[in-house]
């Protein structure tokens, strides 16, 4: 079964019901249906909580994260990933960390709206629309 690593922006789209929320919902549904394994980094959960905090109580944020935790795998991050990220030529540190997490956990594909930030990736990168169209 393929493992799709979702970048933070995919979950933000879903929670904030942005224009691209339908694509995010379809990806999450594929995971729910057992057609793919959905994974995110521990960093994604922290970033998501920070981004969606405006206008939400702590209980609401924790409920969203709890629901997500049941829907997909939250991947650990460690000092080895950090060391590799520190030696990477890419410009944006957050994306380097995301990539190192996906790589360490043998993810098959990174799904993001910001493909340009993963130009250095040895893992295939696609937007939600690209991936969904290729199925």
Secondary structure, 3 states (H helix, E strand, C coil): CCEEEECHHHHHHHHCCCCCHHHHHHHHHHHHCCCCEEEEEHHHHHHHHHHHCCCCCHHHHHHHHHHHHHHCEEECCCHHHHHHHHCCCCCCHHHHHHHHHHHHCCCCEEECCCHHHHCCCCCEEECHHHHHHHC
